């Protein structure tokens, strides 16, 4: 099961070069209601911007970097 952080990271990855809502929905395997909820959250927090498509902002890129670092740390066997 994916966490909210996993879903947010997926949306931000798909949106790096711009993506429409439908593309995000299918690429992330989300229902319309879920994608709508997450897009609103990401727009409010400044991780995504919206014009003709959704784009990951610099703040969103920073989130992705931190998420990937944390993922690496958690998956490294000590």
N, C-alpha and C positions, 0 to 999 in steps of 0.2 A: 504494500500500500504506500502511495506517495504522500509525503507531507506537503503542507502548504508551501514551504520553502522550495521543495522540489518542483512543484507546479510553477511557481513564480520564476524560478531559474529557467525552466523549459520555455516559458512564454518570452522571457527576455532574450534567450538564445535565438528563437525563431524570428524575433522582431529586430534583430541587430541590423539587418539591411532593409528593413521595412516589410510589413506584412499586413494584409487585410484580416478582419475578424474571422472570416471563414477559414483562411489558411491556418491561423493560430488554433482555431477550434479543432480542426482535423489533425494537425501536426502534434498537438498536445493530448488528443483524445479526450476532449472536454465537451460537455453538453453546452448548449447555447446559454443557459442560465449561469453555469459555472464560469464560462469564459467572460460573460458580461460582468459578473461580480469581481473577478480578478482584474479585468481591464480597468474598471472603475477604481479599484484599490491602487493599482500601479500608476494610473494617471494622477490620482490624489497625492501620492507620495513622491511624485516626480521621477519615477523609474522609467516611465514611458511617456512619449509625446504622441500627439495625434494630429495628423493633417489629413491627407488623402489615405494614408496608411499609418499604422502604429510603428513607432521607432523607439528603440532602446536609447535612453539618454546617457550622458556621461555618468550620472549618478547610478543608473541601471548597470552600466558596464562595471562600475566599482563594486556593486552588489554581487555581480557574477564572479568577479575575481575573488572576493572574500568567500563566497559560497564554495567555489572550486578549491580554494585553499583549505577550508574547513573539511570539505569532503575528503581531500587527500589525507589530512591529519587523522580523521576518524577511521579511514580504511587502511592505515599503515599499521602493520603488526609490529609491536615493540618487543 
